[in-house]
Amino acid sequence: MRVVYFGTPEFAVLPLKRILEAGIEVAAVVTASDKPAGRGLEVKSSAVKKFAVQQGLKVLQPESLKEEWFIEELKSIGTDVFVVVAFRKLPREVWEIPPGGCFNLHASLLPQYRGAAPINHVLIQGEVQTGVTTFFIDDKIDTGAVILQRSLDISENETAGELHDRLMELGAVAVLETLQLIGEGEVVTQAQPVDEKSLKTAPRLFREHGKINWNNPAVTVHNHIRGLSPFPGAWSSMSINGSIKEIKLLKSSLTAISADLNPGEILYTSQHRLLIATGDEMIEIKVLQPVGKKAMEAAAFMRGIQPGTTLRFLS
């Protein structure tokens, strides 16, 4: 079997690695163009390109997926299957090329959580189970016929970064299983539901989605924090003696502690715990990151607060 692999971020590296380890020929890798990034605007390559170059694979980086040279190149390669992992929407001119089909790996149990940020949204919504889905691509986004699904349980304090890594491993297995089914001609697909009224979506998240509302119940705040950790990050403005600083909150846990405090106010303890009032019970922050500084344990942050300091988070 010969495949062309489409992918860009770190999530897409492991499935590509597993494909190569399985002895499947990767005729070419398609990834995003190199782009300037960071304060120095240094031109950087995608994680997938870096790995592909290390492996000596042919790399294609079209600006537009409809460019004539790119379409002709894909046709001339003569591959059996296109594999897509964490890449942008493919035009029909591309996904119709391979005789064995073009399938995508999605990090949710479709049809739930279609969209760009499924890992974040399943945690924000407090789901206790998620998984991965492979499906044949069609004209819409994440709506094609399902090939297979694999699921896993989510722990109460698991962050998006931690879940990302577990789903990456599970997704790599699913990709290999899907290629095996296609190669053996044993694919049996299942259409996704047409009625979308009950479906939860996973749109892209931006900085403004990270602001914490301390008036919400503790479980809502906790799921918000872990669902956005480490990126784009849940954040809140903290008043320190009237001076406002922005803080990213990266890890939290639920407590059974109640206190006669307003949402956002902090309960001081001798153990330097960072306990914050919400709409109901207190939530404990474990790891945080002040703007311009590295992430740190909340206890270390609290030890640096001088006695008598007026401290609270703002909704």
Backbone hydrogen bonds, N-H to C=O, Kabsch-Sander energy under -0.5 kcal/mol:
donor,donor_aa,acceptor,acceptor_aa,energy
3,V,25,E,-2.6
4,V,81,V,-1.7
5,Y,28,A,-2.4
6,F,83,V,-3.3
7,G,30,V,-2.2
8,T,85,V,-0.6
8,T,86,A,-0.9
12,A,9,P,-1.5
13,V,10,E,-1.8
14,L,10,E,-0.8
16,L,12,A,-1.0
17,K,13,V,-2.5
18,R,14,L,-2.7
19,I,15,P,-2.1
20,L,16,L,-2.0
21,E,17,K,-2.3
22,A,18,R,-1.6
23,G,20,L,-1.6
24,I,19,I,-1.9
25,E,1,M,-1.5
27,A,3,V,-2.4
27,A,25,E,-0.8
28,A,3,V,-0.9
29,V,58,K,-2.7
30,V,5,Y,-3.3
31,T,29,V,-0.5
31,T,60,L,-2.2
35,K,44,K,-2.1
37,A,42,E,-2.0
41,L,38,G,-1.3
42,E,37,A,-1.3
44,K,35,K,-2.9
47,A,8,T,-0.5
48,V,8,T,-2.0
50,K,46,S,-2.3
51,F,47,A,-1.9
52,A,48,V,-2.8
53,V,49,K,-2.9
54,Q,50,K,-1.8
55,Q,51,F,-1.6
56,G,53,V,-1.3
57,L,52,A,-2.7
60,L,29,V,-3.1
67,E,64,S,-1.3
71,I,67,E,-2.2
72,E,68,E,-2.5
73,E,69,W,-2.0
74,L,70,F,-2.3
75,K,71,I,-2.0
76,S,72,E,-2.2
77,I,73,E,-1.4
78,G,74,L,-0.8
80,D,2,R,-2.5
81,V,2,R,-1.5
82,F,101,G,-1.9
83,V,4,V,-2.7
84,V,103,F,-2.6
85,V,6,F,-2.9
86,A,105,L,-0.7
94,V,91,P,-1.7
95,W,91,P,-2.0
96,E,92,R,-1.8
97,I,94,V,-1.7
100,G,80,D,-2.7
101,G,98,P,-1.2
103,F,82,F,-2.2
104,N,135,F,-2.8
105,L,84,V,-2.3
106,H,104,N,-0.5
106,H,133,T,-3.1
108,S,106,H,-1.3
110,L,108,S,-1.3
112,Q,109,L,-1.5
113,Y,200,K,-3.0
114,R,111,P,-0.6
114,R,200,K,-0.8
117,A,202,A,-2.7
121,H,117,A,-2.0
122,V,118,P,-2.2
123,L,119,I,-1.0
124,I,120,N,-2.3
125,Q,121,H,-2.2
126,G,123,L,-1.5
127,E,122,V,-2.7
130,T,152,L,-2.3
132,V,150,R,-2.7
133,T,106,H,-2.5
134,T,148,L,-2.5
135,F,104,N,-1.8
136,F,145,A,-2.2
137,I,102,C,-2.6
138,D,140,K,-0.5
142,D,140,K,-0.6
146,V,190,Q,-2.8
147,I,134,T,-3.3
148,L,134,T,-1.1
150,R,132,V,-2.0
152,L,130,T,-2.6
154,I,128,V,-2.6
158,E,155,S,-1.1
160,A,226,R,-2.3
160,A,229,S,-0.6
161,G,229,S,-2.0
163,L,159,T,-2.7
164,H,160,A,-2.4
165,D,161,G,-1.5
166,R,162,E,-1.6
167,L,163,L,-2.7
168,M,164,H,-2.1
169,E,165,D,-1.6
170,L,166,R,-2.3
171,G,167,L,-3.0
172,A,168,M,-1.9
173,V,169,E,-1.5
174,A,170,L,-2.2
175,V,171,G,-2.3
176,L,172,A,-1.7
177,E,173,V,-2.3
178,T,174,A,-2.3
179,L,175,V,-2.3
180,Q,176,L,-2.1
181,L,177,E,-2.2
182,I,178,T,-2.5
183,G,179,L,-2.8
184,E,180,Q,-2.0
185,G,182,I,-1.1
186,E,181,L,-2.7
190,Q,146,V,-1.9
196,E,194,V,-0.6
199,L,196,E,-1.0
202,A,114,R,-3.1
209,H,206,F,-1.5
210,G,207,R,-2.1
211,K,208,E,-0.8
212,I,235,W,-2.2
214,W,212,I,-0.7
216,N,213,N,-1.7
221,V,217,P,-2.1
222,H,218,A,-2.8
223,N,219,V,-2.3
224,H,220,T,-1.9
225,I,221,V,-2.4
226,R,222,H,-2.4
227,G,223,N,-2.0
228,L,224,H,-0.9
228,L,225,I,-0.8
229,S,226,R,-0.8
233,G,228,L,-1.8
234,A,249,L,-0.6
235,W,210,G,-2.1
236,S,247,I,-2.1
237,S,314,L,-0.6
238,M,245,K,-3.8
239,S,312,R,-3.2
240,I,238,M,-0.7
240,I,243,S,-3.1
241,N,239,S,-0.6
241,N,310,T,-3.2
243,S,240,I,-1.9
245,K,238,M,-2.6
245,K,243,S,-0.5
247,I,236,S,-2.7
248,K,289,Q,-2.6
249,L,234,A,-2.6
250,L,248,K,-0.6
250,L,287,V,-2.1
251,K,287,V,-1.7
253,S,284,E,-2.2
255,T,282,M,-1.0
261,L,259,A,-2.2
264,G,277,A,-3.0
265,E,262,N,-2.5
266,I,311,L,-0.7
267,L,275,L,-2.7
268,Y,266,I,-0.7
272,H,269,T,-1.2
274,L,285,I,-0.6
275,L,267,L,-0.7
275,L,273,R,-1.0
276,I,274,L,-0.5
276,I,283,I,-3.0
277,A,265,E,-2.7
278,T,281,E,-0.6
279,G,216,N,-2.9
280,D,281,E,-0.5
282,M,257,I,-2.9
283,I,276,I,-2.5
284,E,253,S,-2.6
285,I,274,L,-2.6
285,I,283,I,-0.5
286,K,251,K,-2.8
286,K,284,E,-0.5
287,V,251,K,-1.4
288,L,296,M,-2.5
289,Q,248,K,-2.8
291,V,246,E,-1.9
293,K,290,P,-2.2
296,M,288,L,-3.0
298,A,286,K,-3.0
301,F,297,E,-1.7
302,M,298,A,-2.6
303,R,299,A,-1.9
304,G,300,A,-0.9
304,G,301,F,-0.7
305,I,302,M,-1.4
306,Q,304,G,-0.5
309,T,306,Q,-1.8
311,L,309,T,-0.7
312,R,239,S,-1.6
313,F,264,G,-3.2
314,L,237,S,-2.9
